[in-house]
Amino acid sequence: MANYLLRRILLGVVTLTVITFIVYGLARSMPGNPLTVQLGESDPSRKLNAEDQQRMLEIYGLDKPWPVGYMQWIGKVVRGDLGRSITRKQPVTELIGERIGPTIIISGTALLLTWILAIPLGLYASARGGCVDERVTGLVLYALYSFPTFVAALFLQIIFAVWLRDTPWELPLFGMSDLPSDAPLLLRIKDVAWHAVLPVVCQTYVVLAYNSRFIKSNLEEVIRQDYIRTARAKGAGPYRVLIIHAFRNTLIPLVTLLGLSLPALVGGSVIIEQIFTWPGMGRLFFESIRERDYPTIMGLTFMFSLLTLLGQLLADILYGFVDPRVRME
């Protein structure tokens, strides 16, 4: 077990290095830089001359080739420093700490709802395979899966913020809260929850549709196995066969899917947070790319990649618990 974990950690370090190296090169290859973006948004009468621009590039460390810049960045990461945001003048770790909470509210709630609803829907679809209600449910899920998230977000905004305005069903259009920070705690929690309804719905329905169909497909494959026919021949009821015998043997692919869902907690809401102006990690990533804020881009990329690798490692470890035949040795 220890040797296996050591090999996976070493492989993860190499993978993480390759990912960050490629992303850093792509970011530095984008047209413009933080200085040109800031100058483009500033007062035209206060333009910097060439000497001042060169001095600013040296201060930001942008006067060197990007491979040299990457080596300087990775050296800081090894020391636990993700750098300082160029546009916001804050340490990247502070920015991530400020934005990770709102993202967990949206993505964590969506992930929890997805699995709470997907497993019963998948079991129901398998138990009612071929029936009219199962076909209708499958059609609705396929339609939801093919419906773009940004289009659904715009439709929901029109329905609940425009058409239902001044009704009990009206939902906030933008932001995370309308109350001041000194408002009572319960009122602030309620206000945040009310603002989070539409973003959570938008982030839930696509993954819910995919996961429920995924569970149904795996169950249909397992149900055709010989040991399922043996259990039925011994008199096991349909629900016992489905849940105890069949569903338990579909846990390995579900564990894989769950492990890959971990990075979605912070990285799967770029579009949703931008549409609803939700102050989370996804919106920060979008803004940092637009501003060419290289330290913030790399800090977020590092964290997303690390979460993805940790999710895969967690899935591999859980294999040994859901299937005794799997041994890490």
C-alpha positions as CSV (number, residue, x, y, z in Angstrom):
1,M,0.0,0.0,0.0
2,A,2.8,2.4,0.9
3,N,4.7,1.7,-2.3
4,Y,1.5,2.2,-4.3
5,L,0.8,5.5,-2.7
6,L,4.4,6.6,-3.2
7,R,4.3,5.7,-6.9
8,R,1.0,7.6,-7.4
9,I,2.3,10.6,-5.6
10,L,5.5,10.8,-7.7
11,L,3.4,10.3,-10.9
12,G,1.1,13.1,-9.6
13,V,4.0,15.4,-9.1
14,V,5.3,14.8,-12.6
15,T,1.8,15.3,-14.1
16,L,1.2,18.5,-12.1
17,T,4.5,19.9,-13.3
18,V,3.7,19.1,-17.0
19,I,0.2,20.7,-16.6
20,T,1.4,23.9,-15.0
21,F,4.3,24.2,-17.5
22,I,1.9,24.0,-20.5
23,V,-0.7,26.3,-18.9
24,Y,2.0,28.9,-18.0
25,G,3.3,28.8,-21.6
26,L,-0.2,29.3,-23.0
27,A,-1.0,32.1,-20.6
28,R,2.2,34.0,-21.4
29,S,1.6,33.4,-25.2
30,M,-1.7,35.2,-25.1
31,P,-1.7,38.6,-26.8
32,G,-1.0,41.4,-24.4
33,N,0.1,41.4,-20.7
34,P,-1.2,42.8,-17.4
35,L,0.5,46.1,-18.2
36,T,-1.1,46.6,-21.6
37,V,-4.5,45.6,-20.1
38,Q,-4.2,48.2,-17.3
39,L,-3.0,50.9,-19.8
40,G,-5.9,50.2,-22.1
41,E,-8.4,50.8,-19.2
42,S,-6.6,53.9,-17.8
43,D,-6.9,57.5,-18.7
44,P,-5.4,58.2,-22.2
45,S,-3.8,61.4,-20.9
46,R,-1.8,59.4,-18.3
47,K,0.0,57.0,-20.7
48,L,3.5,55.6,-19.7
49,N,6.5,56.2,-21.8
50,A,8.6,53.3,-23.1
51,E,11.1,53.5,-20.2
52,D,8.4,53.4,-17.6
53,Q,6.7,50.4,-19.3
54,Q,10.0,48.5,-19.3
55,R,10.5,49.2,-15.6
56,M,7.0,48.0,-14.9
57,L,7.7,44.8,-16.8
58,E,10.8,44.2,-14.8
59,I,8.9,44.8,-11.5
60,Y,6.3,42.2,-12.6
61,G,9.0,39.8,-13.8
62,L,7.6,39.9,-17.4
63,D,10.8,41.0,-19.0
64,K,12.2,37.4,-19.1
65,P,11.3,34.5,-21.4
66,W,8.4,32.5,-20.2
67,P,10.4,29.3,-19.4
68,V,12.5,31.4,-17.0
69,G,9.3,32.9,-15.5
70,Y,7.9,29.4,-15.0
71,M,11.0,28.3,-13.2
72,Q,10.8,31.3,-10.9
73,W,7.1,30.6,-10.3
74,I,7.6,26.9,-9.5
75,G,10.4,27.9,-7.1
76,K,8.0,30.0,-5.2
77,V,5.4,27.2,-5.2
78,V,7.9,24.8,-3.6
79,R,8.3,27.3,-0.8
80,G,4.5,27.5,-0.4
81,D,4.1,30.9,-2.1
82,L,1.6,31.1,-5.0
83,G,2.7,34.6,-5.8
84,R,0.9,38.0,-5.7
85,S,-1.9,39.1,-7.9
86,I,-0.7,41.8,-10.4
87,T,-4.1,43.5,-10.8
88,R,-5.5,43.1,-7.3
89,K,-2.2,43.6,-5.4
90,Q,-3.0,40.7,-3.0
91,P,-1.4,37.4,-2.4
92,V,-3.0,34.7,-4.5
93,T,-3.6,32.5,-1.5
94,E,-5.7,35.3,0.1
95,L,-7.8,35.7,-3.1
96,I,-8.4,31.9,-3.2
97,G,-9.4,32.0,0.5
98,E,-11.9,34.8,-0.1
99,R,-13.5,33.1,-3.2
100,I,-13.5,29.4,-2.2
101,G,-16.4,29.7,0.2
102,P,-19.0,31.1,-2.3
103,T,-17.9,28.4,-4.8
104,I,-18.4,25.6,-2.2
105,I,-21.8,26.9,-1.5
106,I,-22.8,26.5,-5.1
107,S,-20.8,23.6,-6.3
108,G,-20.9,21.6,-3.0
109,T,-24.7,21.9,-2.8
110,A,-25.0,21.0,-6.5
111,L,-22.8,17.9,-6.0
112,L,-24.7,16.8,-3.0
113,L,-28.1,17.2,-4.7
114,T,-26.8,15.4,-7.8
115,W,-25.9,12.2,-5.9
116,I,-28.9,12.3,-3.7
117,L,-31.2,12.4,-6.7
118,A,-29.1,10.5,-9.3
119,I,-28.9,7.2,-7.4
120,P,-32.7,6.9,-6.8
121,L,-33.4,7.9,-10.4
122,G,-30.9,5.4,-11.8
123,L,-32.4,2.6,-9.6
124,Y,-35.9,3.6,-10.6
125,A,-35.0,3.7,-14.3
126,S,-33.5,0.2,-14.0
127,A,-36.5,-1.2,-12.1
128,R,-39.0,0.3,-14.6
129,G,-37.0,-0.4,-17.7
130,G,-39.2,-0.4,-20.9
131,C,-42.2,1.1,-19.1
132,V,-43.8,4.4,-20.3
133,D,-42.9,6.3,-17.2
134,E,-39.2,5.2,-17.5
135,R,-39.1,6.3,-21.1
136,V,-40.6,9.7,-20.3
137,T,-38.1,10.1,-17.5
138,G,-35.2,9.1,-19.8
139,L,-36.4,11.5,-22.5
140,V,-36.5,14.4,-20.0
141,L,-33.0,13.6,-18.7
142,Y,-31.6,13.4,-22.2
143,A,-33.2,16.7,-23.0
144,L,-31.7,18.3,-19.9
145,Y,-28.3,16.8,-20.6
146,S,-28.3,18.3,-24.1
147,F,-29.5,21.7,-22.9
148,P,-26.6,24.2,-22.6
149,T,-26.1,25.6,-19.1
150,F,-25.8,29.2,-20.1
151,V,-29.0,29.1,-22.1
152,A,-30.8,27.5,-19.1
153,A,-29.4,30.2,-16.8
154,L,-30.8,33.0,-19.1
155,F,-34.2,31.3,-19.3
156,L,-34.4,30.9,-15.5
157,Q,-33.4,34.5,-15.0
158,I,-36.2,35.7,-17.4
159,I,-38.8,33.4,-15.8
160,F,-38.0,33.9,-12.1
161,A,-36.6,37.5,-12.1
162,V,-38.7,39.1,-14.8
163,W,-41.9,37.3,-15.4
164,L,-42.5,36.4,-11.7
165,R,-41.3,39.8,-10.4
166,D,-43.2,41.0,-7.3
167,T,-44.6,37.5,-6.7
168,P,-43.6,35.1,-3.9
169,W,-41.7,33.1,-6.6
170,E,-39.4,35.9,-7.6
171,L,-35.7,35.0,-7.2
172,P,-32.7,37.3,-7.2
173,L,-31.1,37.9,-10.5
174,F,-27.4,38.7,-9.6
175,G,-25.0,38.6,-6.7
176,M,-24.7,36.6,-3.5
177,S,-26.5,38.8,-1.0
178,D,-28.4,42.1,-0.8
179,L,-28.0,42.5,3.0
180,P,-25.2,44.4,4.8
181,S,-22.6,42.5,6.7
182,D,-24.0,43.6,10.1
183,A,-27.4,42.1,9.4
184,P,-28.6,39.2,11.7
185,L,-26.9,35.9,10.8
186,L,-30.1,34.0,10.1
187,L,-31.3,36.7,7.7
188,R,-28.0,36.6,5.9
189,I,-28.1,32.8,5.6
190,K,-31.6,33.0,4.2
191,D,-30.6,35.7,1.7
192,V,-27.6,33.8,0.5
193,A,-29.6,30.6,0.1
194,W,-32.3,32.6,-1.8
195,H,-29.6,34.0,-4.2
196,A,-28.1,30.5,-4.6
197,V,-31.2,28.8,-5.9
198,L,-30.8,29.6,-9.6
199,P,-27.0,28.9,-9.8
200,V,-27.5,25.6,-7.9
201,V,-30.2,24.5,-10.3
202,C,-28.1,25.4,-13.3
203,Q,-25.1,23.5,-12.0
204,T,-27.1,20.5,-10.9
205,Y,-29.4,19.4,-13.8
206,V,-26.7,18.5,-16.4
207,V,-24.7,16.4,-14.0
208,L,-27.8,14.8,-12.6
209,A,-29.0,13.8,-16.0
210,Y,-25.6,12.2,-16.8
211,N,-25.1,10.4,-13.5
212,S,-28.6,8.9,-13.5
213,R,-28.2,7.5,-17.0
214,F,-24.7,6.3,-16.0
215,I,-26.1,4.4,-13.1
216,K,-28.9,2.9,-15.2
217,S,-26.4,1.7,-17.9
218,N,-24.2,0.0,-15.3
219,L,-27.1,-1.6,-13.6
220,E,-28.4,-3.0,-16.9
221,E,-25.1,-4.6,-17.6
222,V,-24.8,-6.2,-14.2
223,I,-28.4,-7.4,-14.2
224,R,-27.6,-9.7,-17.2
225,Q,-24.9,-11.5,-15.2
226,D,-25.3,-15.2,-14.2
227,Y,-25.2,-14.5,-10.4
228,I,-28.2,-12.2,-10.7
229,R,-30.2,-15.0,-12.4
230,T,-29.0,-17.3,-9.6
231,A,-30.2,-14.9,-6.9
232,R,-33.6,-14.7,-8.6
233,A,-33.8,-18.4,-8.9
234,K,-33.2,-18.7,-5.1
235,G,-36.3,-16.5,-4.5
236,A,-34.7,-13.1,-3.9
237,G,-37.2,-10.3,-4.4
238,P,-36.8,-7.8,-7.3
239,Y,-35.7,-4.9,-5.0
240,R,-33.2,-7.0,-3.1
241,V,-31.7,-8.2,-6.4
242,L,-31.5,-4.7,-7.7
243,I,-30.1,-3.0,-4.6
244,I,-28.2,-5.6,-2.7
245,H,-26.8,-7.7,-5.5
246,A,-26.7,-5.5,-8.6
247,F,-26.1,-2.0,-7.2
248,R,-23.2,-3.1,-5.0
249,N,-21.4,-4.4,-8.0
250,T,-21.7,-1.0,-9.8
251,L,-19.9,0.9,-7.1
252,I,-16.4,0.8,-8.7
253,P,-17.4,3.0,-11.7
254,L,-19.4,5.2,-9.4
255,V,-16.3,5.6,-7.2
256,T,-14.4,6.7,-10.3
257,L,-17.1,9.2,-11.2
258,L,-17.2,10.5,-7.6
259,G,-13.4,11.0,-7.6
260,L,-13.5,13.0,-10.8
261,S,-16.3,15.1,-9.3
262,L,-13.9,16.5,-6.6
263,P,-12.4,19.3,-8.8
264,A,-15.9,20.3,-9.8
265,L,-16.3,21.8,-6.3
266,V,-14.1,24.7,-7.3
267,G,-13.6,24.6,-11.0
268,G,-16.9,23.7,-12.6
269,S,-18.8,26.9,-12.2
270,V,-16.9,29.4,-14.4
271,I,-19.8,30.1,-16.7
272,I,-22.5,30.0,-14.0
273,E,-20.7,32.3,-11.6
274,Q,-20.0,34.8,-14.5
275,I,-23.7,34.8,-15.5
276,F,-25.0,35.3,-12.0
277,T,-22.1,37.5,-10.9
278,W,-21.4,35.1,-8.1
279,P,-18.2,36.0,-6.3
280,G,-16.5,32.6,-6.5
281,M,-13.5,30.8,-7.9
282,G,-14.9,30.4,-11.4
283,R,-15.5,34.1,-11.8
284,L,-12.1,34.9,-10.4
285,F,-10.5,32.5,-13.0
286,F,-12.5,34.2,-15.8
287,E,-11.4,37.7,-14.6
288,S,-7.8,36.7,-14.2
289,I,-7.6,35.4,-17.8
290,R,-9.2,38.6,-19.1
291,E,-6.7,40.7,-17.1
292,R,-3.7,38.5,-18.0
293,D,-3.1,38.2,-14.2
294,Y,-0.6,35.3,-14.5
295,P,0.0,34.6,-10.8
296,T,-3.7,34.2,-10.2
297,I,-4.2,32.1,-13.3
298,M,-1.4,29.8,-12.3
299,G,-2.5,29.6,-8.6
300,L,-6.0,28.6,-9.7
301,T,-4.7,26.1,-12.3
302,F,-2.4,24.6,-9.7
303,M,-5.3,24.1,-7.2
304,F,-7.7,22.7,-9.9
305,S,-5.1,20.2,-11.1
306,L,-4.1,19.2,-7.6
307,L,-7.8,18.5,-6.7
308,T,-8.2,16.4,-9.9
309,L,-5.2,14.3,-9.0
310,L,-6.3,13.9,-5.4
311,G,-9.7,12.9,-6.6
312,Q,-8.3,10.1,-8.8
313,L,-6.0,8.9,-5.9
314,L,-9.0,8.9,-3.6
315,A,-11.0,6.8,-6.1
316,D,-8.2,4.3,-6.4
317,I,-8.0,3.9,-2.6
318,L,-11.8,3.5,-2.3
319,Y,-11.6,0.6,-4.9
320,G,-10.2,-1.6,-2.2
321,F,-13.1,-0.9,0.1
322,V,-16.0,-1.4,-2.4
323,D,-14.4,-4.5,-4.0
324,P,-12.4,-6.9,-1.8
325,R,-10.8,-8.4,-4.9
326,V,-8.9,-5.2,-5.6
327,R,-5.6,-5.0,-3.7
328,M,-3.2,-2.0,-3.9
329,E,-0.2,-4.3,-4.0
